[in-house]
Amino acid sequence: MTESNKTEAARVPTNRDRAFARQFALLGLYEWLVNPLSSPEALALIVPSLINQEDTEAGDLTPEEFDRCDQGLFRALLTEAITNREELEAEFSQYLNRPLKQVSTVEHAILLLGTTELRYHPETAYLVILDQMVELAKRFGSAEGGYKFVNGVLDKVARDLRPEETARGRAA
């Protein structure tokens, strides 16, 4: 192993690396919701090919950002969301103000991603997750306040999945 490979392998992911991982996981989940594939592993291989496509909102993401993203978080979020889709959708669907079929694909993917991280990644503060999902909704979602919808639904999901943490957050 070369010295640069050792440095790269030992590098601790930054907040920015994790934010990129969420963006790429969202891209993968969106693609999967539109064109379901057989496995999360196959989808993880497709995501890099979607980078810089002119017809996607992700057109400004770069291969370097994909290489830099927290690959472990990217793969975990993608795999957990796809593997546990029905359970996760049941968790957030109870807070929708319309049938899931009427939710845009982007917002559906963001809700799936946010619920996945809230359920399976307690090491990340719920407020960080909500903030990141709202930012993704602002960037990729509808201009008609989709980010408010995402925030409202995920805030309720967080109260269910992390009652002690959300109570502390509201008391602060």
C-alpha positions in Angstrom: 0.0 0.0 0.0 1.5 3.3 -1.0 1.8 6.2 1.5 -1.0 8.2 -0.3 -3.3 5.1 -0.1 -2.6 4.7 3.6 -3.5 8.4 4.1 -6.7 8.1 2.1 -7.7 4.9 3.9 -7.1 6.5 7.3 -8.9 9.7 6.5 -11.9 10.4 8.7 -14.9 11.5 6.7 -15.7 15.2 7.2 -19.2 16.7 7.4 -18.9 17.6 3.8 -18.0 14.0 2.8 -21.1 12.9 4.6 -23.2 15.6 2.9 -21.9 14.4 -0.5 -22.7 10.8 0.5 -26.3 11.8 1.2 -26.5 13.6 -2.2 -25.3 10.5 -4.0 -27.5 8.2 -2.0 -30.5 10.5 -3.0 -29.4 10.2 -6.6 -29.3 6.4 -6.3 -32.7 6.2 -4.5 -34.3 8.5 -7.1 -32.9 6.3 -9.9 -34.1 3.1 -8.1 -37.7 4.5 -7.5 -37.9 5.4 -11.2 -36.2 2.2 -12.5 -36.1 -0.5 -9.8 -33.0 -2.7 -10.0 -32.4 -6.0 -8.5 -29.8 -5.0 -5.9 -28.4 -2.0 -4.0 -24.9 -3.2 -5.1 -25.8 -2.8 -8.7 -27.3 0.6 -8.1 -24.2 1.7 -6.2 -22.2 1.0 -9.4 -24.7 3.0 -11.6 -24.6 6.2 -9.5 -21.1 7.3 -10.8 -22.4 7.1 -14.4 -25.2 9.5 -13.5 -22.8 12.2 -12.5 -22.5 15.2 -14.9 -25.5 14.1 -17.1 -26.9 17.3 -18.6 -30.5 16.3 -18.1 -30.3 15.8 -14.3 -30.3 18.2 -11.4 -27.2 16.3 -10.3 -25.4 17.6 -13.4 -23.2 19.8 -11.2 -21.9 16.9 -9.1 -18.4 15.8 -10.0 -16.6 12.4 -10.1 -14.1 13.9 -7.6 -17.0 14.6 -5.2 -18.2 11.0 -5.5 -14.7 9.7 -4.9 -14.4 12.0 -1.8 -17.8 11.2 -0.4 -18.1 9.0 2.7 -18.4 5.7 0.7 -19.4 3.7 3.8 -22.3 6.0 4.6 -23.4 6.2 0.9 -23.5 2.4 0.5 -25.2 1.9 4.0 -27.9 4.5 3.3 -28.6 3.1 -0.2 -28.7 -0.5 1.0 -30.7 0.1 4.1 -33.3 2.2 2.3 -33.8 -0.3 -0.5 -33.8 -3.4 1.8 -36.2 -1.8 4.3 -38.4 0.2 2.0 -41.8 -1.0 3.1 -41.0 -0.5 6.8 -39.5 2.9 6.2 -42.4 4.0 4.0 -44.9 2.9 6.7 -43.0 5.0 9.2 -43.3 8.3 7.3 -46.5 7.6 5.3 -48.6 8.1 8.5 -47.6 11.8 8.5 -48.3 12.5 4.8 -51.1 14.9 3.9 -51.8 12.9 0.7 -51.3 9.4 -0.6 -47.6 8.4 -1.2 -48.4 8.0 -4.9 -49.0 11.7 -5.1 -45.7 12.7 -3.5 -43.0 13.7 -6.1 -40.3 11.1 -6.7 -37.7 13.4 -5.4 -39.5 14.1 -2.1 -40.3 10.4 -1.8 -36.6 9.6 -2.1 -35.7 12.3 0.4 -38.3 11.0 2.9 -36.9 7.5 2.4 -33.4 8.7 2.9 -34.1 10.8 5.9 -36.2 8.0 7.6 -33.4 5.6 6.9 -30.8 7.8 8.6 -33.0 8.5 11.5 -33.7 4.8 12.1 -30.3 3.3 11.4 -27.7 6.0 12.2 -28.2 7.2 15.8 -24.6 8.5 15.7 -25.9 11.4 13.6 -27.9 14.0 15.5 -31.5 14.2 14.3 -31.2 18.0 13.8 -28.3 17.4 11.4 -30.3 14.8 9.4 -33.4 17.1 9.2 -31.2 20.0 8.1 -29.5 17.9 5.4 -32.8 16.6 4.1 -34.3 20.1 4.0 -31.2 21.3 2.0 -31.6 18.4 -0.4 -35.3 19.2 -0.8 -34.4 22.9 -1.5 -31.8 21.9 -4.1 -33.6 19.0 -5.8 -37.3 19.2 -4.8 -40.2 21.2 -6.0 -40.2 25.0 -5.9 -43.7 24.9 -4.2 -42.4 24.5 -0.7 -41.4 20.8 -0.9 -38.7 21.5 1.7 -41.4 22.5 4.2 -43.3 19.3 3.5 -40.1 17.2 4.0 -39.2 19.0 7.2 -42.7 18.6 8.7 -42.9 14.9 7.9 -39.3 14.1 9.1 -39.7 16.1 12.2 -42.7 13.8 13.2 -40.7 10.7 12.2 -37.8 11.9 14.4 -40.2 12.3 17.4 -41.3 8.7 16.9 -37.8 7.1 16.3 -35.8 9.3 18.7 -38.2 10.6 21.4 -35.5 11.3 24.0 -33.2 13.1 21.6 -36.0 15.2 20.1 -37.3 16.1 23.6 -33.8 17.3 24.5 -33.6 19.3 21.3 -36.8 21.0 22.0 -35.9 21.8 25.6 -32.6 23.5 24.5 
